[in-house]
Amino acid sequence: MAMTKEDAVRRARADLAARLGVGTDAIEEDSVEDAEFPDASFGASAPGELSAQMITPGWRITLRARGEKFEYRANRNRMRLVNFRGHNYQV
């Protein structure tokens, strides 16, 4: 099922809360902006992953928790957590 921008933010907050072991109320929305990414993996591929090289529109979602910023990239169909503890993740 396709996500809206609001769905993507809720999903990102829930994912980050689970990864950090905190409640979603501890996750703050810093910014949400429309973006164009350089490939189908939103410019955040995992090691060894191949991705279609095409401009992919979506959203850059920046959340804040424990004094740190965390970045998610998403579109209507998928989401990635970028550079979380040195790695990119499909969510």
N, CA, C and O of each residue as an XYZ file, in Angstrom:
364
protein
N       0.843     -1.173      0.000
C       0.000      0.000      0.000
C       0.894      1.243      0.000
O       1.905      1.285      0.700
N       0.524      2.228     -0.769
C       1.304      3.454     -0.892
C       1.221      4.287      0.391
O       0.184      4.354      1.051
N       2.347      4.914      0.715
C       2.421      5.785      1.892
C       2.222      7.236      1.487
O       2.613      7.646      0.394
N       1.618      7.997      2.363
C       1.614      9.453      2.230
C       2.841      9.974      2.974
O       3.520      9.222      3.673
N       3.112     11.240      2.821
C       4.222     11.845      3.555
C       4.007     11.684      5.065
O       4.953     11.405      5.802
N       2.778     11.857      5.517
C       2.472     11.728      6.940
C       2.669     10.280      7.415
O       3.178     10.048      8.511
N       2.263      9.312      6.585
C       2.494      7.898      6.914
C       3.987      7.621      7.053
O       4.417      6.920      7.969
N       4.771      8.179      6.135
C       6.217      7.956      6.156
C       6.836      8.515      7.438
O       7.712      7.879      8.025
N       6.401      9.678      7.871
C       6.924     10.263      9.112
C       6.564      9.388     10.304
O       7.413      9.132     11.158
N       5.324      8.927     10.376
C       4.901      8.046     11.483
C       5.723      6.754     11.482
O       6.177      6.293     12.529
N       5.902      6.189     10.308
C       6.665      4.942     10.200
C       8.127      5.156     10.600
O       8.714      4.312     11.276
N       8.709      6.272     10.188
C      10.099      6.584     10.555
C      10.219      6.772     12.069
O      11.158      6.259     12.678
N       9.291      7.492     12.677
C       9.328      7.692     14.131
C       9.226      6.367     14.880
O       9.951      6.138     15.848
N       8.332      5.503     14.435
C       8.161      4.200     15.086
C       9.420      3.342     14.917
O       9.844      2.671     15.857
N      10.010      3.362     13.732
C      11.215      2.576     13.477
C      12.369      3.073     14.346
O      13.071      2.270     14.962
N      12.567      4.376     14.399
C      13.668      4.924     15.196
C      13.463      4.653     16.683
O      14.413      4.316     17.390
N      12.235      4.796     17.157
C      11.955      4.511     18.566
C      12.311      3.063     18.895
O      12.912      2.790     19.935
N      11.943      2.140     18.016
C      12.253      0.719     18.241
C      13.763      0.484     18.234
O      14.274     -0.260     19.071
N      14.474      1.102     17.310
C      15.930      0.916     17.226
C      16.651      1.483     18.446
O      17.661      0.936     18.887
N      16.123      2.587     18.991
C      16.762      3.226     20.152
C      16.217      2.707     21.479
O      16.776      2.997     22.537
N      15.128      1.943     21.428
C      14.535      1.425     22.655
C      13.861      2.493     23.496
O      13.926      2.467     24.725
N      13.208      3.441     22.815
C      12.498      4.519     23.506
C      11.073      4.589     22.971
O      10.751      3.953     21.968
N      10.231      5.352     23.632
C       8.873      5.563     23.142
C       8.867      6.563     22.001
O       9.790      7.366     21.867
N       7.826      6.515     21.177
C       7.753      7.454     20.051
C       7.669      8.905     20.519
O       8.003      9.820     19.766
N       7.226      9.117     21.756
C       7.165     10.484     22.275
C       8.556     11.067     22.509
O       8.689     12.278     22.686
N       9.596     10.228     22.514
C      10.977     10.700     22.670
C      11.604     11.084     21.327
O      12.734     11.569     21.286
N      10.868     10.866     20.227
C      11.363     11.170     18.890
C      10.716     12.458     18.409
O       9.490     12.551     18.362
N      11.519     13.452     18.052
C      11.009     14.733     17.565
C      11.209     14.848     16.067
O      12.233     14.420     15.533
N      10.238     15.422     15.397
C      10.358     15.702     13.971
C      11.163     16.983     13.811
O      10.752     18.037     14.297
N      12.299     16.904     13.139
C      13.137     18.076     12.907
C      12.734     18.763     11.606
O      12.507     19.972     11.583
N      12.646     17.985     10.518
C      12.201     18.542      9.239
C      11.731     17.427      8.322
O      12.138     16.272      8.448
N      10.866     17.805      7.403
C      10.397     16.909      6.353
C      10.352     17.748      5.085
O       9.655     18.760      5.023
N      11.108     17.316      4.069
C      11.156     18.104      2.847
C      11.100     17.204      1.620
O      11.572     16.067      1.640
N      10.517     17.733      0.558
C      10.532     17.036     -0.717
C      11.965     17.001     -1.216
O      12.724     17.949     -1.016
N      12.331     15.906     -1.865
C      13.699     15.761     -2.352
C      13.722     14.903     -3.604
O      12.789     14.145     -3.868
N      14.797     15.028     -4.372
C      15.067     14.146     -5.502
C      16.379     13.443     -5.206
O      17.381     14.084     -4.892
N      16.366     12.121     -5.306
C      17.532     11.314     -4.986
C      18.143     10.770     -6.280
O      17.435     10.607     -7.274
N      19.453     10.486     -6.277
C      20.146     10.113     -7.513
C      19.884      8.705     -8.018
O      20.262      8.374     -9.142
N      19.243      7.868     -7.205
C      18.991      6.492     -7.640
C      17.806      5.912     -6.877
O      17.234      6.561     -6.000
N      17.450      4.684     -7.227
C      16.267      4.056     -6.638
C      16.443      3.689     -5.167
O      15.462      3.397     -4.484
N      17.680      3.701     -4.671
C      17.902      3.435     -3.246
C      18.097      4.745     -2.478
O      18.662      4.758     -1.385
N      17.629      5.824     -3.057
C      17.655      7.152     -2.422
C      19.070      7.631     -2.093
O      19.259      8.417     -1.164
N      20.060      7.163     -2.848
C      21.445      7.557     -2.565
C      21.963      6.950     -1.279
O      22.926      7.455     -0.701
N      21.341      5.873     -0.819
C      21.692      5.249      0.466
C      21.669      3.728      0.345
O      21.009      3.045      1.127
N      22.393      3.205     -0.640
C      22.393      1.750     -0.832
C      23.192      1.057      0.269
O      24.060      1.651      0.909
N      22.875     -0.191      0.462
C      23.623     -1.029      1.398
C      24.855     -1.561      0.655
O      24.852     -1.592     -0.575
N      25.894     -1.974      1.360
C      27.093     -2.499      0.694
C      26.744     -3.644     -0.260
O      26.034     -4.581      0.105
N      27.255     -3.547     -1.478
C      27.040     -4.581     -2.472
C      25.692     -4.530     -3.176
O      25.430     -5.339     -4.065
N      24.846     -3.603     -2.796
C      23.515     -3.500     -3.396
C      23.583     -2.709     -4.701
O      24.226     -1.662     -4.766
N      22.925     -3.210     -5.726
C      22.822     -2.495     -6.992
C      21.498     -1.763     -7.012
O      20.497     -2.250     -6.487
N      21.498     -0.587     -7.624
C      20.293      0.224     -7.641
C      20.134      0.886     -8.998
O      21.122      1.300     -9.606
N      18.912      0.991     -9.475
C      18.644      1.666    -10.740
C      19.093      3.119    -10.648
O      18.776      3.820     -9.688
N      19.826      3.554    -11.651
C      20.346      4.922    -11.677
C      19.328      5.825    -12.365
O      19.365      6.015    -13.581
N      18.434      6.367    -11.578
C      17.408      7.268    -12.089
C      16.991      8.224    -10.989
O      16.980      7.858     -9.814
N      16.656      9.421    -11.358
C      16.208     10.396    -10.369
C      14.925      9.857     -9.726
O      13.964      9.519    -10.415
N      14.933      9.785     -8.397
C      13.803      9.236     -7.654
C      13.259     10.299     -6.711
O      13.946     10.682     -5.764
N      12.055     10.782     -6.942
C      11.469     11.773     -6.039
C      11.000     11.125     -4.743
O      10.612      9.956     -4.719
N      11.043     11.896     -3.681
C      10.589     11.392     -2.395
C      10.686     12.462     -1.333
O      10.546     13.653     -1.613
N      10.929     12.019     -0.094
C      10.997     12.933      1.050
C      12.236     12.644      1.877
O      12.633     11.490      2.038
N      12.835     13.684      2.391
C      13.933     13.578      3.361
C      13.328     13.922      4.716
O      12.843     15.033      4.928
N      13.361     12.961      5.620
C      12.753     13.105      6.944
C      13.880     13.120      7.971
O      14.626     12.148      8.094
N      14.002     14.209      8.698
C      15.028     14.316      9.723
C      14.352     14.313     11.087
O      13.491     15.142     11.382
N      14.769     13.357     11.905
C      14.229     13.220     13.258
C      15.338     13.484     14.266
O      16.523     13.382     13.951
N      14.932     13.824     15.476
C      15.891     14.106     16.538
C      15.524     13.291     17.774
O      14.359     13.214     18.165
N      16.550     12.684     18.380
C      16.365     11.934     19.630
C      17.696     11.880     20.351
O      18.749     11.751     19.726
N      17.643     11.978     21.656
C      18.862     11.904     22.471
C      19.930     12.889     22.014
O      21.124     12.601     22.102
N      19.505     14.039     21.533
C      20.439     15.068     21.100
C      21.110     14.792     19.767
O      22.029     15.518     19.386
N      20.681     13.765     19.045
C      21.254     13.419     17.743
C      20.196     13.554     16.661
O      18.998     13.466     16.931
N      20.656     13.769     15.421
C      19.766     13.788     14.265
C      19.873     12.470     13.525
O      20.944     11.866     13.453
N      18.754     12.032     12.978
C      18.677     10.793     12.200
C      17.911     11.089     10.924
O      16.896     11.786     10.945
N      18.403     10.554      9.810
C      17.782     10.845      8.517
C      17.162      9.606      7.886
O      17.787      8.551      7.782
N      15.917      9.771      7.470
C      15.203      8.767      6.693
C      14.935      9.356      5.318
O      14.747     10.565      5.177
N      14.918      8.505      4.312
C      14.552      8.903      2.965
C      13.464      7.948      2.502
O      13.570      6.735      2.683
N      12.429      8.499      1.909
C      11.282      7.663      1.562
C      10.574      8.202      0.329
O      10.782      9.339     -0.093
N       9.729      7.343     -0.234
C       8.741      7.764     -1.216
C       7.469      6.970     -0.930
O       7.340      6.381      0.143
N       6.559      6.948     -1.847
C       5.272      6.284     -1.604
C       5.393      4.780     -1.400
O       4.475      4.152     -0.873
N       6.529      4.188     -1.817
C       6.651      2.737     -1.825
C       7.686      2.138     -0.876
O       7.592      0.959     -0.536
N       8.654      2.909     -0.449
C       9.713      2.342      0.384
C      10.407      3.429      1.207
O      10.196      4.627      1.016
N      11.250      2.948      2.137
C      11.926      3.860      3.060
C      13.308      3.324      3.401
O      13.536      2.114      3.411
N      14.226      4.244      3.679
C      15.584      3.906      4.102
C      15.968      4.757      5.304
O      15.588      5.924      5.407
N      16.720      4.157      6.198
C      17.367      4.880      7.292
C      18.809      5.065      6.846
O      19.475      4.096      6.482
N      19.290      6.286      6.871
C      20.593      6.626      6.309
C      21.651      6.777      7.392
O      21.474      7.521      8.357
N      22.741      6.065      7.216
C      23.927      6.189      8.058
C      23.621      6.072      9.550
O      24.096      6.875     10.353
N      22.834      5.077      9.911
C      22.545      4.813     11.306
C      23.660      3.911     11.849
O      23.790      2.750     11.460
N      24.444      4.469     12.739
C      25.590      3.742     13.304
C      26.488      3.174     12.199
O      27.011      2.063     12.292
N      26.642      3.996     11.141
C      27.559      3.662     10.057
C      26.992      2.822      8.935
O      27.729      2.433      8.029
N      25.681      2.526      8.970
C      25.087      1.679      7.937
C      23.769      2.258      7.447
O      23.101      3.010      8.157
N      23.406      1.892      6.213
C      22.099      2.238      5.647
C      21.190      1.024      5.775
O      21.639     -0.112      5.626
N      19.913      1.267      6.051
C      18.963      0.176      6.253
C      17.703      0.389      5.440
O      17.221      1.515      5.326
N      17.165     -0.679      4.873
C      15.828     -0.660      4.314
C      14.860     -0.828      5.474
O      15.064     -1.674      6.346
N      13.826     -0.035      5.482
C      12.848     -0.098      6.566
C      11.561     -0.702      6.028
O      10.592     -0.852      6.772
